Amino acid sequence: MTTYIAAGPSLADVGTSAAAALGVPGFTDRLGIGPCRQVVVCLIDGLGWQSLADHGAYAPRLSAMAGAPIRAVFPTTTPVGLGSLGTGLLPGAHGLVGASFRYPETGEVLTPLHWGGDPVPVAVQPETTVFERVARAGIRMTSVSPAAYRDSGLTRAVLRGADYAPADDIDARVVAAAELLKLGEPSYTYVYWPELDRVGHEFGVDSAAWRAALVRADTLVGRLLDALVPGSAMVVTADHGMVDCPADARIAVDDDARLMAGVEQIAGEPRARHLYVRDGATSDVQAAWQSVLGERALVLTRAELVDGGYFGAVDDALLERIGDVMAIARGSTLLASRFDATVSRLLGQHGGLTSAEVDIPALVQQVG
């Protein structure tokens, strides 16, 4: 059976390694950051290892940092990745299992990137975050991110515990991080940069617009590196990579009666669809989707996903958040025009299991 179990560190090890480097009890430095007094973790949304390697000339500061690829968590999408960064847990334990997924307590589909206060974030994700544990250890914990995300449901679910320093451009982020570093006290500063992902979705990887956005991300990283002080370290990572999915690769799944027979709800995203089906219809739905899609998708039942380790060990209380069946696109996009038509038609996509989506950077620089 196909599995996603693999050795080596993943995105879930980034925040915990930073905490361990600062001496917070209960964590292990799997990335090998090394002991330090202050650490900056910069997450560049959508920066895959492969795309960085292919475009290194546009990112000299990133390319000069030491590091290696690690694995994104599955599905390879922002809410799931931030869930693992923030909690140090794999998705089967933190419970954010897709770009959208059914929340069994209400039966409705939850889309974490558009989440306010309902359902209550701490009810959806009650596990203690890495940020909370760092703060409780007496270390200054700060999140430097856009002002609009301060009170979002996603922030309060998986990134709670940090002081929030709103920063909407490169200058503001660098100033906020530099001021914290200059204090000289033990600190963990998380810096989030979303632009590369947004540009990639609209224009595609390797477009002129994407390359220009990579230059700006590299500028941010370079200026943060320049702000480091003795005894500090910086880690650069991402939540996922990205692939281009042109219009001729789109499959309109909810316009095909063969695919919709027995399906009650579609969620997820265009390259990783959760399918919630009528009682007793799981086998029939899986067979229909695999027959129609063939090599264009991997179609697995919830049991196969759990046994294959795709979400890590899954808490029994979270099982029903995962689709009864899941279709994972290979060279295509599973367009759902009645669920997320706008997202389905974007050129750049992620969520799947190609190396371009799964392999992400873990780059480290320490100042002695």
C-alpha positions in Angstrom: 0.0 0.0 0.0 1.2 3.5 -0.7 2.4 5.3 2.4 3.6 8.7 3.4 5.8 7.5 6.3 9.3 8.7 5.9 12.4 9.2 8.0 13.9 12.6 8.7 12.6 15.9 10.0 9.5 17.6 8.8 8.0 21.1 9.3 6.7 19.8 12.6 10.3 19.8 13.8 11.1 23.5 13.0 9.4 25.3 15.9 10.4 22.6 18.4 14.0 22.7 17.2 14.0 26.4 17.7 12.6 26.0 21.2 15.2 23.3 22.0 18.0 25.6 20.8 16.8 28.2 23.3 16.9 25.6 26.1 13.2 25.1 26.6 12.6 21.8 28.3 10.9 18.9 26.5 12.0 19.7 23.0 14.7 18.2 20.7 16.8 20.2 18.2 16.3 17.9 15.2 17.5 20.6 12.8 20.8 21.0 14.5 20.4 24.8 15.1 22.7 24.6 18.1 22.4 26.4 21.5 21.6 30.1 21.2 20.1 32.9 23.1 17.8 34.3 20.5 16.2 32.7 17.4 14.3 34.0 14.4 12.2 31.6 12.4 11.1 33.0 9.1 8.5 31.1 7.1 8.1 32.0 3.5 4.8 30.8 2.3 5.0 28.7 -0.8 8.8 28.4 -1.1 9.6 24.9 -2.2 13.1 23.5 -2.1 13.0 22.6 -5.8 11.8 26.1 -6.9 14.5 27.7 -4.7 17.2 25.5 -6.2 16.0 26.3 -9.8 15.9 30.0 -9.1 18.9 30.5 -6.8 20.2 33.4 -8.9 17.2 35.5 -7.7 17.8 34.6 -4.1 21.6 34.9 -3.2 21.1 35.3 0.5 18.8 32.3 0.8 21.1 30.2 -1.5 24.1 31.0 0.7 22.5 29.7 3.9 23.4 26.2 5.0 20.6 23.7 5.1 18.8 20.8 3.4 15.3 19.9 2.4 12.8 18.7 5.0 9.2 17.4 4.4 6.1 19.5 4.4 3.2 17.8 6.2 0.2 16.5 4.3 -1.8 17.9 2.8 0.8 20.3 1.6 -1.1 23.5 2.3 -0.8 26.5 4.6 -3.3 25.8 7.5 -2.0 22.3 7.9 1.7 23.4 7.8 1.2 26.3 10.2 -0.7 23.9 12.5 2.4 21.7 12.6 4.9 24.6 12.9 2.8 26.1 15.8 2.1 22.9 17.7 5.1 20.7 16.8 2.5 18.0 16.0 1.6 16.2 12.8 -1.9 16.9 11.4 -3.5 13.8 12.9 -2.7 15.2 16.3 -3.4 18.9 15.8 -6.5 18.3 13.7 -6.2 20.8 10.9 -6.3 18.2 8.1 -6.7 20.4 5.0 -7.3 23.7 3.4 -10.9 22.9 4.3 -12.4 20.0 6.1 -15.7 18.9 7.7 -16.0 19.8 11.4 -18.1 16.9 12.7 -19.4 18.8 15.7 -21.5 21.0 13.3 -21.3 19.1 10.1 -20.1 22.2 8.3 -17.0 22.7 6.3 -14.3 24.7 8.1 -11.9 26.8 5.9 -9.1 27.9 8.3 -7.8 30.7 6.1 -11.2 32.4 6.3 -11.9 31.6 10.0 -13.1 34.1 12.6 -14.3 33.0 16.0 -16.8 30.3 15.1 -16.2 27.5 15.8 -14.1 28.5 18.8 -10.4 28.1 17.8 -9.3 26.5 21.1 -12.1 23.9 20.8 -11.0 23.0 17.3 -7.3 22.8 18.3 -6.9 22.5 22.1 -3.3 21.2 22.3 -0.7 23.5 23.9 1.3 25.3 21.2 5.1 25.6 21.0 4.7 29.4 21.4 2.8 28.9 24.7 5.5 26.6 26.0 8.2 29.0 25.0 6.5 31.9 26.7 5.9 29.9 29.9 9.6 29.2 30.0 10.2 32.9 30.5 11.4 33.5 26.9 10.1 36.5 25.0 7.8 35.0 22.2 6.8 37.2 19.4 4.9 36.8 16.1 5.7 39.3 13.4 3.0 39.0 10.8 0.4 41.0 8.9 -2.0 43.0 11.1 -5.0 41.3 9.5 -4.0 37.9 10.9 -3.7 39.0 14.6 -7.2 37.7 15.7 -7.9 35.2 13.0 -9.1 31.8 14.0 -6.0 30.1 12.5 -3.7 32.3 14.6 -5.7 31.6 17.8 -5.8 27.9 17.1 -2.2 27.0 16.3 0.0 30.1 16.8 -1.4 31.4 20.1 0.9 32.2 22.9 3.0 34.9 21.2 3.0 38.7 21.6 1.7 39.9 18.2 3.8 42.6 16.4 1.8 43.6 13.3 4.0 44.2 10.3 2.7 44.6 6.8 5.9 45.1 4.7 9.5 44.2 4.7 10.6 47.3 6.6 8.2 46.8 9.4 9.1 43.2 9.8 12.9 43.9 9.9 12.4 46.8 12.4 10.3 44.6 14.7 12.8 41.7 14.6 15.8 43.9 15.0 14.4 45.7 18.0 13.8 42.3 19.7 17.3 41.1 18.9 18.8 44.3 20.3 17.2 43.8 23.7 19.7 40.9 24.2 17.2 38.8 26.2 16.2 35.3 25.3 13.7 35.4 22.5 11.9 33.5 19.8 10.7 35.7 17.0 8.5 34.2 14.3 8.3 36.1 11.0 5.7 35.2 8.3 5.9 36.3 4.7 2.9 35.3 2.5 3.6 37.2 -0.8 5.4 34.4 -2.7 2.5 32.0 -2.4 0.0 34.6 -3.5 2.0 35.5 -6.6 2.6 31.9 -7.4 -1.1 31.1 -7.3 -2.0 33.8 -9.7 1.0 33.8 -12.1 2.6 30.5 -11.6 6.1 29.4 -10.5 8.9 30.7 -12.8 6.8 33.6 -14.0 8.4 37.0 -14.1 6.1 38.1 -11.3 7.1 35.0 -9.2 10.8 35.7 -9.7 10.3 39.3 -8.6 8.5 38.1 -5.5 11.4 35.7 -4.8 13.8 38.7 -5.0 11.7 40.5 -2.4 11.6 37.4 -0.1 15.4 37.2 -0.4 15.6 40.9 0.5 13.6 40.2 3.7 15.8 37.3 4.6 19.0 39.2 3.9 18.0 42.1 6.1 16.9 39.8 8.9 20.3 38.0 8.7 22.0 41.4 8.8 20.1 42.1 12.0 21.3 39.1 13.9 23.5 39.7 16.9 26.1 37.5 18.6 24.4 34.5 20.2 21.4 34.5 17.8 20.4 32.2 15.0 17.9 32.2 12.1 15.9 29.5 10.5 14.2 29.9 7.1 11.6 27.4 6.1 8.2 27.2 4.2 4.9 25.5 4.6 4.8 23.8 1.1 6.1 24.2 -2.4 4.0 24.7 -5.5 3.3 23.4 -9.0 1.7 24.9 -12.1 -1.6 23.4 -13.2 -2.7 25.0 -16.5 -6.3 25.0 -17.6 -6.0 21.9 -19.7 -5.1 19.9 -16.6 -8.2 20.8 -14.7 -10.9 18.1 -14.1 -14.3 19.4 -13.2 -15.2 16.8 -10.7 -18.5 18.1 -9.4 -19.9 18.3 -13.0 -19.4 14.5 -13.5 -22.4 12.4 -12.2 -20.2 9.3 -11.9 -17.9 11.1 -9.4 -20.7 12.7 -7.4 -22.8 9.6 -6.9 -22.8 9.0 -3.1 -20.8 12.2 -2.3 -22.4 14.5 0.2 -19.7 17.1 0.7 -16.4 18.0 -1.1 -13.7 19.9 0.8 -9.9 20.2 0.8 -8.4 21.9 -2.2 -7.8 21.3 -5.9 -4.9 18.9 -5.4 -6.1 17.2 -2.2 -9.9 16.6 -2.1 -11.7 15.4 1.0 -14.9 13.5 0.0 -17.5 12.9 2.7 -20.0 10.2 1.5 -23.3 8.6 2.4 -23.2 5.8 4.9 -22.0 2.6 3.2 -20.9 4.3 0.0 -17.1 4.5 0.7 -16.1 1.6 -1.5 -18.3 2.6 -4.4 -17.0 6.2 -4.3 -13.4 5.2 -4.1 -13.9 2.8 -7.0 -15.7 5.4 -9.2 -13.1 8.1 -8.6 -10.2 5.8 -9.3 -11.8 4.4 -12.4 -12.6 7.9 -13.8 -9.4 9.6 -12.8 -7.0 6.7 -13.4 -3.4 7.8 -13.1 -4.4 11.4 -12.7 -5.0 10.9 -9.0 -4.4 8.6 -6.0 -7.7 7.8 -4.4 -7.6 6.4 -0.8 -10.1 5.7 1.9 -9.8 7.2 5.3 -8.6 3.9 6.7 -5.8 3.7 4.0 -4.7 7.2 4.7 -4.5 6.5 8.5 -2.7 3.2 8.0 -0.3 4.8 5.5 0.7 7.5 8.0 -0.3 10.4 5.7 -1.4 12.5 8.7 0.9 10.9 11.3 -0.8 9.1 14.2 -4.4 10.2 14.1 -6.3 10.9 17.3 -9.5 8.9 17.4 -11.5 12.1 18.2 -10.2 13.7 14.9 -10.8 10.8 12.5 -14.0 12.1 11.1 -12.4 15.4 10.0 -10.6 13.4 7.3 -12.7 12.5 4.2 -14.2 9.1 4.0 -12.3 9.1 0.7 -9.5 11.4 -0.4 -8.4 12.1 -4.0 -4.8 13.3 -4.3 -4.1 14.8 -7.7 -0.9 13.9 -9.6 -0.6 15.9 -12.8 -4.0 17.6 -12.6 -6.3 19.9 -10.6 -9.6 18.6 -9.2 -11.8 21.6 -9.9 -14.9 21.9 -7.8 -16.9 24.7 -9.4 -19.6 24.7 -6.8 -17.3 24.7 -3.8 -14.2 26.8 -4.6 -14.4 27.8 -8.2 -12.0 30.7 -7.8 -9.3 28.7 -6.1 -9.8 25.8 -8.5 -8.9 28.0 -11.4 -5.6 29.4 -10.1 -2.5 28.5 -12.0 -0.2 27.7 -9.1 -1.4 24.9 -6.8 -0.3 22.8 -3.9 -1.7 20.2 -1.5 -0.4 17.1 -3.3 2.6 14.7 -2.9 5.0 15.7 -5.7 8.5 16.5 -4.6 7.9 20.1 -5.7 5.1 20.4 -3.2 6.5 18.2 -0.4 10.2 19.3 -0.2 10.7 22.5 1.7 13.9 24.3 2.9 15.3 24.2 6.4 18.1 26.8 6.2 20.1 27.8 9.3 22.5 30.5 10.1 24.0 31.2 13.6 26.0 34.2 14.8 28.6 33.2 17.3 
